[in-house]
Amino acid sequence: MNQYPIPQQVLDDILKRMDIADISRSTIRQSVAVAKELEEYCGETFLHLEIGVPGLPACQIGIDAQKEALDRGVASVYPNIAGSPDLKQSASKFIKAFINQDIPGECIVPTVGSMQGCNTLILECSQLQEGKNTILYINPGFAPHMLQAKIAGAKIASFDIYNFRAEKLKPKLESYLSQGNVAAIVYSNPNNPAWVCLTDSELQTIGELATQYDTIVLEDMAYLCMDFRNDLSHPFEPPFQPTIARYTDNYIMMLSGSKIFSYAGERIAIVAFSPILFKREYPRLRQMYGLGRMGDNFILTYLYAASSGTSHSAQCALAAMMKASVEGYDFVQPLQEYRRRAHESKAIFLKHGFNIVYDRDLDKELSDGFFYTIGYHNLDCSSLMAMLLRCGIASIALNTTGSEQPGVRISVAALATPWLMQQLDDRLAAFVQLANDKKL
């Protein structure tokens, strides 16, 4: 028997029980929980397109290296908070090989995923200088990054880049930076959730303004080398991953093992400071903590208080994976599977009358990758998300990402088989029937 659409009252009762007033304002984890409740009701597994878990096996090189590290006893030894020498050296070479930037190991620090990296960086940046207490987000973006600023007590500013690409970006950015209170700018590239990719010209604009207004750029590279329109897989050969580091010294990169190596379960990442920024002295930090250099403070104050370091064996895994990539292991090739899934699933959405919300990078078609965004006619975020849920498809609303566009984010990680693609097709057909019944 066709279970879809699930009655509206069933969804309403679940939302009321979970104290969710608006489904489009729910967190990713709340969305997962709602979908699980609906699965219990209808007895079928949903298509979980809301959560960005890796859809590929973890890199075996990392697994083997982590096992070997555990066998030799690292589990009983506290890791160096600043990072293991092997990881710092491997990460430095990896950054040179794929981003073409010279960052010494001293300036590279492991964190418990990029989440911890960004959280502690936001906290530090908001305390560097009196009056600079605002974090500016180039949205849409990863919603927890904005939550981190709120928890840190920092002020938040943001804008949706949808209407501010190319030459429109500079005046929009400057309207915020000229106020003198912006401590840091945060964005991801490729972008989560829209998968737009900032161009070198746009990065140059951001970098030059960051220098002019003494603002730090926190560049999230969770999806390194995953703009599949360009082959970025060859170490030490152009083209390289675009980066803000070419245009300012006020940068910090975040590189996570979660998507690059499908190593999400071990919560391992690095932050890589501009060498100049790492050594920069901030009198306010010295007054507050007795340490003036930004890098020293990041390690010995913020990370020490947060977790006293990062999993010893996971550092060994990341070091091995980065070392192998520099020496010829093609980490990008397995990730091409996300491109295939995005291409196929987008076609299914378009077939059923949906539109891609963020559909272009200026004059280029958007790359197929880990995420994309979809809308449907005149439906707002809440209505679209709710109707998809009633048809067995979980997603997250774009308004939770700082987007001003109606629509939802789709993760392709779970669409691993032809059967699941067929399920998507069938459930979207049920969605269209529901929409027709509502005369949308």
N, C-alpha and C positions, 0 to 999 in steps of 0.2 A: 504493500500500500504506500502511495506517495505521502510522505510526512509533511510536505511543505505546500503552502506556508504554514508555519506554526501560528496559532491564534495570537492576536495582539494582546489579549488579556493574560495569557501565560507569560509573555515577556514583561508586561507591566507588573505582574505579581512578583516576579523575580527581582526586578529593579527596586520595587518597594521594599522587599525583604532585605536587600543588600544596601539600602539607604542611598541609592543612586537616583538623583532627581533628573538628570539629563544624561542619557547614554553617551552623547558625544563629548561629554566632559569627563568621562571615566578614564582612569589610567589604563595602560596596557594590561597590567596584571588584573585589574577589575574586569576588563573586557574578556580576558581569558576565563575568569571565574563565571561570568554570565554565560558564555558559550558552553562551559562545562555543565551548568545547570540545565540549559536547553537540550544538551545531548542526553541528559538523564531523562528528560521529558519525552523526547521523540525516539530514543533508542538507537540513534545513528550518530556516527562520528562527524563532527563539523569539519569543514575546510578551514584550518587555522592559518589565515593569511594576515593575522594581526601582529604576530610576534616574530621578531627577526632572529630566531635561532638558526645557526648554520644548518644547511640542508645537505651537507657533505660529510663524509667521515673525517675525523681528525687526522692531521698529517702524521703518518707512521714514524717519520724521522723524529718528531717530538716525543711520541709515545715511547719509542725505544730509548731515547736519551734520558727521559724522565725515569723510566724503570731502572736504567743503569745507575742513575744518580741515587735513587732510593736504595738500591742494593749496596752501594758503597757507603751508605750511612748518613746522607745529608739531612734526613728527617730529624735527626737528633741535634742538629747544629743550627743555631740562629743564623739567618742570612744577613749579610752586610746590608744595612738600610740603603746605602748608596748603590747597591747592585753588585752582582758578582763580576769580577774582572773579565771573565769569558763572555758574559752577555754584553757588557759595555763595549768590548772590542768588536764582537760580532755585529752588534747593532750599528756601530759607527760605520763599518764596512757596508752593511746593508743599505744604510741611508745614502752613502756615496754611490753605491751601485745602481739604485733605482730612483733616487731623488736628485742625485748629483750635487749634494751638499756636504761640505766638510765640517762635521761635528765630532769633536773628540769624545772618547768614552767618558771622560770626567763630567761632561755635560749631559749625559744620558742616564736616566734613573728608571728602574722598573717600578711599576705600580700594580695594584690589584685591579687589573682591567683599566681601560680608559676612563671608566666611571670614577674610580678613585683619583686618577690623575687629574681629570677635569675638576672634580670637586675640590681638591686641595689647591689647585692652581687658582680657581675662582676666589677661594678664601684668601690666598696670599695676595693676589692682584688687588683685591678690594681693600687691603691694608697697607699697600706700599706708600701711598702719598695722601696726605690730608686733603679732603675734598674730592678725591677721585674714588668714588664708591659705587659707580654704576657699571653694570655689565651690559654691553650692547650685543644683541643676538641678530645675526642675519638669518632670517627665517624664510621658509619653514625649517624646523630643526628638531633635534632629539629632545622631547619634552622634559626628561629628567635633568638635562643640563640647566634648564630654567628653574626647575625646582631646587637645584643645588644653590643657585644664587639666593633664592628666597630663604633657604635654611641658613645660609651664611650671613644673612642680614644685609646683603647688598641690594641696591636698587636695580631695577630691571628696565631696559629700554629695548625695543625691537622694531623691525619692519619686515614686511613680506617682500622678498626680492622679485616677485612676479612681475611687477610693473617698473622695476628699477635696474634693469640690466644695461650694460654698455655705458654710454655717456650719461645716463640718468643716475648711475650709481654714485658718482662723486658728490654732486650736490646733496643727495639724500644722506650719505654718510656724514658729510661735513655739517649738516644741520644738527646732528647729534654731537659730533666731536668738538665743534666750536664752543659748546657750552662749558667745556673744560672739566667735566665731571666723569668722563668715561675712562674707567681703569683698564678694561679689556674688551676685545671684540671676539665673539665665538661663532664659528661656522664649521660645517663639514663639507668635504669636497673629495669625491662625489657626495651629493647631498642626500641625507636621510631626512625626510621621506621622498623628496621629489626627484632625486637622481639628476638634477641639473648640475652641471660642472662649470665652475667659474673659469673664465678664460684668462690667459696670461695678462691681457690688458686690464681686466677687472682686478686681478690679483695685484698688479702694479699700482692701480688706483688705491686699493686698500692699504698696501704697504707704504706708499708715499704719505698717505694721510696719517697712518699710525706713527710714522717718524715725526711728521710735522706737529702732531698733537700729543706726542709722548704717550701713546696708548699701546698696550701689549695685545698681540693677536694670538689667540689660542686656536690652532688649526687641527681639527679632528680628521685624521686620515684612516678612519676605520676601514675604508673600502679602497685602500691603496691599490693602484694599477688596475682598477675595475671599470675604468672608462674604456670599454672594449672597442670603441671606434678607432683607437690607436693601440698599436702593439707596444706595450710598456714592459714586456717580459724579459728583455735582454739586459743583463747586468752590465753596467759601465758603457752602454750604447744608447744614444738618443733614439727616439724621444724618451724623456724622463717624466715622471710624475710631476705635474704642475705644483708649485708651492709658493707661498708668501715669502719664503726665506730668500728668494732672489731679489726682493724689493725692499726689505727692511731688516734691521737687526733686532727689532722688537717682536720676536716671534718665539713660540714654543709649539712644537709638533707633538701630537699624540698618535702613536701607532699601536694597534691592538692585535693580539694573536687570534682574536675571536673569529673574524671573518677571513682574514688573510690566510690563516692556516687551519681554519675550522676548529680552533682550540678554545672555544668559549668556556668549557666547563672548568678549566684551570685558572680562570680569571688572571690573565697575565698580559701586560702591556708595557710600553715604555713611554716616557716623556723625554723629548730631546730639546734642550734649551739652545737658543742662540748663544755661542760662546761669550759674546759681549754682555748679553743679558744675564747669563749665569753668574758672571763675576761682578755685575753692577752693584754698587753700594747704595743702600736706601737707609738714610738716617732714621726714618720712622721704624723700620724693622729693628735696627740696633737699639732704639729706645724701648721697644716693646719686648724684645726677646733676647737682646744681648748679642745678636748676630746680624751683621749689616748686609752681607752679600746674599743676593736673591737665591742662588742655588744652594748655598749652605743652609739657609733658612728653610727652603723647601724640604730638604732631606732631614735635617736635624730638629726641626720644630714641627712642621705640619705632618710629614709622613711618620715621624717618630710617635707623635701623639695619636695618629690615626690607626696605625697597624704595626708599627715597629718593623716594617719591611714587607717584602713580598715572598710568597712561597719559594723556598729554596729549590725544590725539584722542578717547579714550573719555570724558573729562570733558566735552568739547564736545558729544558725542552725548547724554549724560545731561542736560546743561543744556538742550539744545534740546527733549528729550522732556518734561522737567518744565515748561519754559516753555509749551510747546504745550498741555499738560494743564490748566494754570491758565487758559489763554486759550480753552479750549473743545474741545480734542481729547479725546474720550472714550476714555481708555485702558482703562476697565473693560469696555466692550462686547465687545472681542475675547476677553477672558478668560472670558466667559460660556460659551464653548465647553467649558471644563473642567467646568462644571456639567452640561452635557448629557452629556458622556462619562461622568461619574461616575454620573449617574442611570441611564443605560442599562446600564453594566457592572455596577453594583450589582445590578440586577434579574436579570442573568444569573447572578451568583454565588448570589443568594438562591434562584433557580429550582433550582439544583443542590444545595441543602441547606446552603450556607454561612451563616454569621451575621456581622453587622457587630459587631465587638468594642466599639469606642467608638461607641455608636450614638445617644447623646443629649447635648444640652447642657441639663442639668437637666430642665425640663419641655418642652423643645423638641426636635423632631427635628434631627439633625445636618445642617448645611448640606452640599450637594453641592459639591465643589471639586476641588482638584488631587490630594489624597491621601485614602484611607480605609483602614480596617483590616478584615481578615476572619479568621475562624476556622472550624474544621470539627470538629464533634463533640468528641471528647476528645483530638484530636491536639495534641501539644506543638509548639513552634516548629520544632524540627529536623525532625520527621517531616513536618509540613505543607509546609515549604519544599522538602524533598527530593522529596516526592510530586508537588508542582506542577512542579518541574524535570523530573521524569521524563515529565511530560505536556506539556512545551514551554512552560512559564510560569515566568518568573523573577520573584522577589520578594525582599524582605528581611525577616528575622525581627524581631519586636517586641522580643525580649529585647536586641537590640543598641541599642535606643533608650531603654533604661531602663525599659521597660514590664514589669510583672509578669504580664501577661495572655498567654495562648497565642494566637498568631496571626502574621500577616504584614502588611506594608504594601503597598498597591497604589497605584502612580502611574498616572494616566489619560492622561498625556502622549502615549503611543505609540498609544492606541486611536483613531486618527484617521479610520478609514473603516468603512463597514458590513461590508466583508470581514473586517477585523480583529476586529470584534465577533463575527462568525460564527465566526472561528477560536477566539475565547475560549469561545464556547458549545460548540464541538466538543471542545475540549481539556478543558474541565471535565467533559464527558460521559465522556471517557476517564478522568479523575481519579475520578469516582464509581464507574466499573467497577473501577478499581484498589482503591478503598476497600472495595467490596463483596467483592472477592476476598480482601482481608485481614480481612473480617468486622468492620469497624470499627463 
